[in-house]
Amino acid sequence: MIVLALDTAGTGCFAAVYDSDGDQGLAQAGADIGRGHAEQLMGFVDAALAESGKTLADVGRIAVTIGPGSFTGIRVGVAAARGFALALSIPAVGVSTLAVLARAASLKHPGIAVFAVMDAKREEIYGQMFDASGAARTAANAYGIDEARSLAAAFDGVICGSARDLLLSGEIDDDAPRYIADIGIVARLGAIADPALGKPKPLYLRGPDAKPQLGFAVARA
């Protein structure tokens, strides 16, 4: 099965083509763009398909990161995945960014439980625990920093992600790399995901940072 994987949940914007039958990544394209996912995603999709020698007609499944992450980016990716799935009459599946982080850590530390954590700013941490087999031990959640530190201190396993140093040392590294998904892992997790779980939908663990300025709303006539 050919999987087209999309990631727009962070500052990166990536697309990849993966052959699940041969467990082979055929091509990928993208960059850490910060913003502008809606304007650039389709160009990266075209580039990945062209490099792989495949067309959209060859694709049997769409996989997309659903968050947690950037509200705008997540909406762009999920909307694109659903659009492709509808147009091609194929399944689309969602992949959690925390699951991607955990799988990357498991590849480096096989057979060990993983606590994937992302710095959500505003004194919060996004986190999820996975057992040694890679199965989710807890649901994805937003934690206060103190609660997340307590969980990390008691966790017997590997802690990974952008909030790792914050939890273990109490320091924030402003120069640490921003979250960038491994698009190859997104594709592989998407290939084994269950389409019966339904269409991908955003995984938001808190409300948006932007709030409407009600005091400046224009009255309707």
SULKAQUI-V193644 format. One line per field, one symbol per residue. ss: DSSP state (h for helix, s for strand, l for the rest). Layout:
BEGIN
ss=???
END
This chain:
BEGIN
ss=lssssssllllssssssssllllsssssssssllllhhhhhhhhhhhhhhhhlllhhhssssssssslllhhhhhhhhhhhhhhhhhhllsssssshhhhhhhhhhhhlllllssssssssllssssssslllllsllllsssshhhhhhhhhhlllssslllhhhhhhlllllllllllllhhhhhhhhhhllhhhllllllllllllllllhhhlllll
END
